[in-house]
Amino acid sequence: MTKRYYISTLFFMSCLFLTGQNNTDVSKIKLHTHDTIFVAGTLQNLDFSTSYAFTPLLYISNSYGTTFIEPNRIQKFLFYKIPNNISNKRGQLNWALVHNKKKLLTGKIEIISDTIVKKVETYVGPPSIEAGGRDFSMSVMIPTDTLDNPVMDNSKVIFKKQFLTREDSIQLKIKNLFCYRKIYSPKKTGRFLISSACYNKQSTEHTLYVWASLPTDFTISAHSNHMYADGNQINTITTSTIKDAYGNIVSDGTAVELVVKDKTGNILSANGNTINGVAIAKLVHPDHAQSWNIKAYVYGMAESKPIIVNFEQAIKDYEIVFSEHNREITIGPLKSFMHQMIPDGLRIELDIKKEDRTHKYMVHTSKDGYATFYLDPENYKNETYDFKIEAAGITKIFKNKRVW
């Protein structure tokens, strides 16, 4: 045999072999797994038989990823073991036998979830809504099997809710892995209890609170042991029971602010929070005759009508005594409406002027019905001063008072 003939024969046989490889007769490969639908966790192997000597790889792909599997070959039979992380997941599994980058055989398998439900995942939100029928919450249910796969579409879910004395249930169907139900608020406040069931598997209990809607306008009242301006007594401002438009008492802790305007235009404020719908705020009586215009607000939502509270002058007059070369100034006795000594703490102001300009401003509070100012020689020389003393809204002026 010549060298040229040998090479030509070798080339011809190689071409025949390659042609046979690239044109594999798929009829010589047979799939022994006839089912195309499997319950999650039950697909163990894909089995084939072939008369070919080569061993193809099994390419599998699902929504979780792709992989290649080598077979366990026994004579002409090929056994491909499917990994659990693929066979346990619901969805479509695509497969193909591959050799020399060629697909020899392809197919699809549908993996469905089990009808045995392990749990019914339930989500409710928001956890509280406003009474009146406009606000709503939503309950979302996702029943899953023992391998955590959502159950199949059209599976039945029984949704139940209980409010006050009423119980309701409705049948829902799973679609696109879950089902849901909107829960609209009633006109009364209370608490919903929510549960669901799928294939006799019950969910845990969930709670949905229905709180009062926006408060409506209300009234206020003032209470005190007496209405004298003694600067000591407490005046208590109380709201009526604040409710919404449906008669529900507003939630505890609703902030109420009192705004007080006196006859000179000064503004005071106080805050209170509701308990059982009622808010209380306390204000100290003024120390002189005064008239208060009081109004309460739940800002941005409700307000009260204003009320007028008048305070009668408690201290009609008082005495002032200069002593110790006019360096010691004693104010008192300060007597209240029953001629008793005024409670400790009454504010007394002393304004000292020299040549029509303020020289010193001093403030004391009363004790045992008196207040005493002392002019230190280091600060107040032996000169003439004007004195203005104000207490309980009564002002007394002494001009050209010499201090020595």
C-alpha positions as CSV (number, residue, x, y, z in Angstrom):
1,M,0.0,0.0,0.0
2,T,1.4,3.3,-1.1
3,K,1.8,6.2,1.4
4,R,-0.6,8.3,-0.6
5,Y,-3.3,5.6,-0.6
6,Y,-2.9,5.1,3.2
7,I,-3.4,8.8,3.9
8,S,-6.4,9.0,1.6
9,T,-8.1,6.0,3.3
10,L,-7.5,7.4,6.8
11,F,-9.0,10.8,5.8
12,F,-12.1,9.1,4.3
13,M,-12.7,6.9,7.5
14,S,-12.4,10.0,9.7
15,C,-15.0,11.9,7.6
16,L,-17.4,9.0,8.0
17,F,-16.9,8.9,11.8
18,L,-17.5,12.7,12.2
19,T,-20.5,12.5,9.9
20,G,-22.0,9.8,12.0
21,Q,-21.3,11.8,15.2
22,N,-22.9,15.0,13.9
23,N,-25.9,13.2,12.5
24,T,-26.8,11.0,15.5
25,D,-30.0,9.0,15.0
26,V,-32.1,10.1,17.9
27,S,-34.3,7.0,17.5
28,K,-31.5,5.1,19.0
29,I,-32.0,7.1,22.3
30,K,-35.1,6.4,24.2
31,L,-36.5,8.1,27.3
32,H,-37.8,5.6,29.9
33,T,-39.4,8.3,32.1
34,H,-42.9,8.6,30.6
35,D,-44.5,11.0,33.1
36,T,-44.2,14.8,32.4
37,I,-45.8,16.0,35.6
38,F,-44.3,15.3,39.0
39,V,-45.2,16.4,42.5
40,A,-42.3,18.4,44.1
41,G,-39.8,16.0,45.7
42,T,-40.8,12.9,43.8
43,L,-38.7,13.3,40.6
44,Q,-35.6,11.2,41.4
45,N,-34.1,10.2,38.0
46,L,-34.4,10.6,34.3
47,D,-33.7,7.3,32.6
48,F,-32.6,6.7,29.0
49,S,-31.5,3.7,26.9
50,T,-29.1,4.0,23.9
51,S,-27.1,1.8,21.6
52,Y,-24.4,4.4,21.2
53,A,-21.1,3.9,22.9
54,F,-20.7,7.6,23.9
55,T,-22.3,9.0,27.0
56,P,-24.1,12.3,26.7
57,L,-24.6,14.8,29.5
58,L,-28.0,15.9,30.7
59,Y,-28.5,19.6,30.7
60,I,-31.3,20.8,33.0
61,S,-32.7,24.3,33.6
62,N,-35.4,25.9,35.7
63,S,-36.1,29.3,37.3
64,Y,-33.4,28.7,39.9
65,G,-30.6,28.0,37.6
66,T,-28.9,25.5,35.2
67,T,-26.6,22.5,35.6
68,F,-25.1,19.5,33.7
69,I,-25.4,16.0,35.1
70,E,-23.3,13.0,34.3
71,P,-25.1,9.6,34.1
72,N,-24.6,6.3,35.8
73,R,-24.3,3.9,32.9
74,I,-25.3,0.2,33.2
75,Q,-24.9,-1.5,29.8
76,K,-27.1,0.5,27.4
77,F,-29.1,2.2,30.2
78,L,-28.3,5.8,31.4
79,F,-29.5,7.0,34.8
80,Y,-29.4,10.7,35.5
81,K,-30.0,11.6,39.2
82,I,-31.9,14.9,39.6
83,P,-30.5,17.0,42.5
84,N,-33.0,17.7,45.3
85,N,-32.6,21.5,45.1
86,I,-34.1,21.2,41.6
87,S,-36.6,18.4,42.0
88,N,-38.0,20.1,45.2
89,K,-38.9,23.3,43.4
90,R,-42.2,23.9,41.7
91,G,-42.1,25.1,38.1
92,Q,-41.1,24.0,34.6
93,L,-38.0,22.0,34.2
94,N,-36.3,22.0,30.8
95,W,-33.9,19.2,29.9
96,A,-31.7,18.2,27.0
97,L,-29.2,15.4,26.2
98,V,-26.0,17.0,24.9
99,H,-23.0,15.5,23.2
100,N,-20.2,17.4,21.4
101,K,-22.2,20.7,22.0
102,K,-25.1,19.2,20.1
103,K,-28.6,18.7,21.5
104,L,-29.6,15.0,20.9
105,L,-33.0,15.0,22.6
106,T,-35.0,17.7,24.5
107,G,-38.1,17.8,26.7
108,K,-40.0,19.5,29.5
109,I,-41.2,18.4,32.9
110,E,-43.8,20.2,35.0
111,I,-43.1,20.1,38.8
112,I,-46.2,20.9,40.8
113,S,-46.6,21.6,44.5
114,D,-48.0,19.0,46.9
115,T,-51.6,19.2,48.1
116,I,-50.4,18.7,51.7
117,V,-50.2,22.2,53.0
118,K,-47.6,22.8,55.7
119,K,-48.5,26.4,56.6
120,V,-50.6,29.3,55.4
121,E,-48.4,32.4,55.4
122,T,-50.7,35.4,56.1
123,Y,-49.8,39.1,56.1
124,V,-52.2,41.8,57.2
125,G,-51.4,45.5,56.8
126,P,-51.6,48.2,57.7
127,P,-52.3,46.9,61.3
128,S,-54.8,49.6,62.1
129,I,-57.4,51.6,60.0
130,E,-59.8,54.5,60.5
131,A,-63.5,53.9,61.2
132,G,-66.0,55.1,58.6
133,G,-65.9,52.7,55.7
134,R,-63.3,54.6,53.5
135,D,-60.1,53.2,55.0
136,F,-59.1,49.6,54.4
137,S,-56.4,47.0,55.2
138,M,-55.5,43.9,53.2
139,S,-54.8,40.3,54.1
140,V,-52.5,38.4,51.7
141,M,-52.4,34.6,52.0
142,I,-49.7,32.3,50.6
143,P,-50.3,28.6,51.4
144,T,-47.1,26.5,51.0
145,D,-46.5,22.8,50.9
146,T,-43.9,20.8,52.9
147,L,-41.1,21.9,50.6
148,D,-42.1,25.6,50.8
149,N,-43.7,25.7,47.4
150,P,-46.8,27.9,46.9
151,V,-49.8,25.7,46.2
152,M,-51.2,25.5,42.7
153,D,-53.5,28.1,41.2
154,N,-57.3,27.7,41.8
155,S,-56.6,26.0,45.2
156,K,-59.3,27.1,47.6
157,V,-58.6,29.3,50.6
158,I,-61.3,30.0,53.3
159,F,-60.9,33.5,54.6
160,K,-62.5,34.3,58.0
161,K,-62.9,37.5,60.0
162,Q,-64.6,38.4,63.2
163,F,-65.6,41.9,64.4
164,L,-67.6,42.6,67.6
165,T,-70.4,40.0,67.4
166,R,-70.2,39.3,63.7
167,E,-68.3,36.5,62.0
168,D,-67.9,36.2,58.2
169,S,-66.2,33.8,55.9
170,I,-65.6,33.7,52.1
171,Q,-63.9,31.3,49.7
172,L,-61.0,32.6,47.7
173,K,-58.9,31.0,45.0
174,I,-55.1,31.1,44.6
175,K,-53.9,33.0,41.5
176,N,-50.3,33.7,40.6
177,L,-49.1,32.1,43.9
178,F,-51.3,34.0,46.3
179,C,-54.7,35.3,47.1
180,Y,-55.8,38.5,49.0
181,R,-58.8,40.1,50.6
182,K,-59.5,43.8,51.3
183,I,-61.0,44.6,54.7
184,Y,-62.9,47.9,54.8
185,S,-63.4,49.6,58.1
186,P,-66.9,49.7,59.7
187,K,-68.3,52.8,61.3
188,K,-67.6,51.6,64.8
189,T,-64.3,51.1,66.5
190,G,-63.1,47.7,67.6
191,R,-60.8,44.8,66.6
192,F,-60.9,42.4,63.7
193,L,-59.7,38.8,64.3
194,I,-58.5,37.4,61.0
195,S,-57.6,33.8,60.0
196,S,-57.5,31.6,56.8
197,A,-57.4,28.0,55.9
198,C,-56.2,25.9,52.9
199,Y,-56.7,22.2,52.6
200,N,-57.7,22.1,56.3
201,K,-54.4,23.8,57.3
202,Q,-55.2,26.9,59.5
203,S,-53.1,30.1,59.6
204,T,-52.2,31.9,62.8
205,E,-54.6,34.5,64.2
206,H,-54.0,38.1,63.1
207,T,-55.4,41.3,64.6
208,L,-56.6,44.4,62.9
209,Y,-57.5,47.5,64.9
210,V,-60.2,50.0,63.9
211,W,-59.6,53.4,65.5
212,A,-61.8,56.4,65.6
213,S,-61.9,58.7,62.6
214,L,-61.0,62.5,62.8
215,P,-62.4,64.3,65.8
216,T,-65.3,66.7,65.5
217,D,-65.8,70.0,67.3
218,F,-66.3,69.9,71.1
219,T,-66.8,72.1,74.1
220,I,-64.7,73.1,77.1
221,S,-65.5,74.1,80.7
222,A,-63.5,75.7,83.5
223,H,-63.6,74.7,87.2
224,S,-61.9,76.2,90.2
225,N,-62.5,76.4,94.0
226,H,-62.9,80.2,93.6
227,M,-62.5,82.8,91.0
228,Y,-60.2,85.3,92.8
229,A,-56.9,86.3,91.2
230,D,-54.7,85.2,94.0
231,G,-51.9,83.8,91.8
232,N,-52.1,80.5,93.6
233,Q,-55.3,78.6,92.9
234,I,-55.5,76.1,90.0
235,N,-58.1,76.5,87.3
236,T,-58.9,73.2,85.6
237,I,-60.0,73.3,81.9
238,T,-61.9,70.1,80.8
239,T,-63.0,69.2,77.4
240,S,-66.2,67.4,76.6
241,T,-65.9,63.8,75.4
242,I,-64.3,64.2,72.0
243,K,-65.8,62.0,69.3
244,D,-65.6,61.4,65.6
245,A,-68.5,61.8,63.1
246,Y,-69.7,58.3,63.9
247,G,-69.9,58.7,67.7
248,N,-66.6,56.9,68.4
249,I,-64.5,58.2,71.2
250,V,-61.1,59.4,69.9
251,S,-58.0,57.4,70.7
252,D,-56.3,57.9,74.1
253,G,-53.4,60.3,73.8
254,T,-55.0,62.7,71.3
255,A,-53.2,66.0,71.8
256,V,-55.4,69.0,72.7
257,E,-53.9,72.5,73.1
258,L,-55.5,75.3,75.0
259,V,-54.8,78.9,73.9
260,V,-55.6,81.6,76.4
261,K,-55.7,85.3,75.5
262,D,-56.0,87.9,78.3
263,K,-57.5,91.3,78.1
264,T,-54.2,93.0,77.5
265,G,-53.5,90.7,74.5
266,N,-51.0,88.4,76.2
267,I,-51.3,84.7,75.1
268,L,-50.8,81.7,77.3
269,S,-51.0,78.0,76.3
270,A,-51.4,74.6,77.9
271,N,-51.5,71.1,76.6
272,G,-53.5,68.0,77.5
273,N,-54.0,64.5,76.1
274,T,-57.2,62.6,76.0
275,I,-58.1,59.7,78.3
276,N,-61.4,58.1,77.4
277,G,-62.0,61.1,75.1
278,V,-61.5,63.8,77.7
279,A,-58.5,66.1,77.9
280,I,-57.6,68.1,81.0
281,A,-55.2,71.1,81.4
282,K,-54.5,73.2,84.5
283,L,-53.6,76.9,84.7
284,V,-52.6,78.9,87.7
285,H,-54.9,81.9,88.5
286,P,-53.5,85.3,87.6
287,D,-52.3,87.5,90.5
288,H,-54.5,90.4,89.5
289,A,-58.0,91.0,88.1
290,Q,-58.1,89.5,84.6
291,S,-60.4,88.1,81.9
292,W,-59.3,85.0,79.9
293,N,-60.6,84.0,76.5
294,I,-60.0,80.3,76.3
295,K,-60.2,78.1,73.2
296,A,-59.0,74.5,72.6
297,Y,-57.7,72.9,69.5
298,V,-57.0,69.4,68.1
299,Y,-54.9,71.1,65.4
300,G,-55.9,70.6,61.8
301,M,-59.0,68.6,62.9
302,A,-61.3,70.1,65.5
303,E,-61.7,73.0,67.9
304,S,-64.0,74.2,70.7
305,K,-66.1,77.3,71.0
306,P,-64.3,79.9,73.2
307,I,-65.3,80.5,76.8
308,I,-64.7,83.6,79.0
309,V,-63.3,83.2,82.5
310,N,-63.2,86.3,84.7
311,F,-61.0,86.6,87.8
312,E,-61.8,89.0,90.6
313,Q,-59.2,91.1,92.4
314,A,-58.1,89.3,95.6
315,I,-55.7,91.9,97.0
316,K,-57.4,95.3,97.3
317,D,-54.5,97.2,98.7
318,Y,-51.2,96.9,100.5
319,E,-48.9,99.0,102.6
320,I,-45.3,100.0,101.9
321,V,-42.9,100.9,104.7
322,F,-39.5,102.6,104.2
323,S,-36.9,102.2,107.0
324,E,-33.2,102.1,107.7
325,H,-32.7,105.4,106.0
326,N,-35.1,104.4,103.3
327,R,-32.8,101.5,102.3
328,E,-35.2,98.8,103.5
329,I,-38.5,98.6,101.7
330,T,-41.2,96.4,103.2
331,I,-44.3,95.5,101.3
332,G,-47.2,94.1,103.2
333,P,-49.2,92.7,104.8
334,L,-50.6,91.2,101.6
335,K,-54.1,90.1,102.4
336,S,-56.3,88.0,100.2
337,F,-60.1,88.0,99.7
338,M,-60.9,86.7,103.2
339,H,-58.3,89.0,104.8
340,Q,-56.0,86.0,105.1
341,M,-52.3,86.3,104.2
342,I,-51.7,85.7,100.5
343,P,-50.1,82.3,99.8
344,D,-46.3,82.4,99.4
345,G,-44.9,83.2,96.0
346,L,-46.7,86.3,94.9
347,R,-44.5,88.2,92.5
348,I,-43.5,91.8,93.5
349,E,-41.5,94.1,91.3
350,L,-39.5,97.1,92.3
351,D,-38.4,99.6,89.7
352,I,-35.8,102.2,90.8
353,K,-35.1,105.2,88.7
354,K,-32.7,108.1,88.8
355,E,-33.1,111.1,86.6
356,D,-35.8,109.5,84.6
357,R,-33.7,106.5,83.6
358,T,-33.9,103.0,85.0
359,H,-31.3,102.4,87.5
360,K,-32.3,99.0,88.8
361,Y,-35.0,96.4,88.5
362,M,-35.6,93.9,91.3
363,V,-38.1,91.1,91.7
364,H,-39.0,89.3,95.0
365,T,-41.7,86.8,95.9
366,S,-43.8,87.1,99.1
367,K,-43.3,85.0,102.1
368,D,-45.8,84.9,105.0
369,G,-47.6,87.8,103.4
370,Y,-44.6,90.2,103.2
371,A,-41.7,91.0,100.8
372,T,-38.6,93.0,101.7
373,F,-36.1,94.8,99.4
374,Y,-32.8,96.1,100.7
375,L,-30.7,98.8,98.9
376,D,-27.0,98.0,99.3
377,P,-24.9,101.1,99.9
378,E,-22.3,99.8,97.5
379,N,-24.9,100.0,94.7
380,Y,-27.1,102.8,95.8
381,K,-25.3,106.0,96.9
382,N,-26.8,108.7,99.2
383,E,-29.0,110.2,96.5
384,T,-32.6,110.8,95.5
385,Y,-34.5,108.1,93.6
386,D,-37.9,107.4,92.2
387,F,-39.5,104.1,93.3
388,K,-42.3,102.2,91.5
389,I,-43.7,99.1,93.2
390,E,-46.1,96.7,91.5
391,A,-47.9,93.7,93.2
392,A,-51.2,92.0,92.4
393,G,-51.8,94.5,89.6
394,I,-51.6,97.4,91.9
395,T,-48.9,100.0,91.2
396,K,-47.5,102.5,93.8
397,I,-45.0,105.3,92.9
398,F,-42.8,107.3,95.3
399,K,-40.9,110.2,93.7
400,N,-37.8,112.0,95.0
401,K,-37.2,109.6,97.8
402,R,-33.9,110.3,99.4
403,V,-31.7,107.4,100.5
404,W,-28.8,108.0,102.9
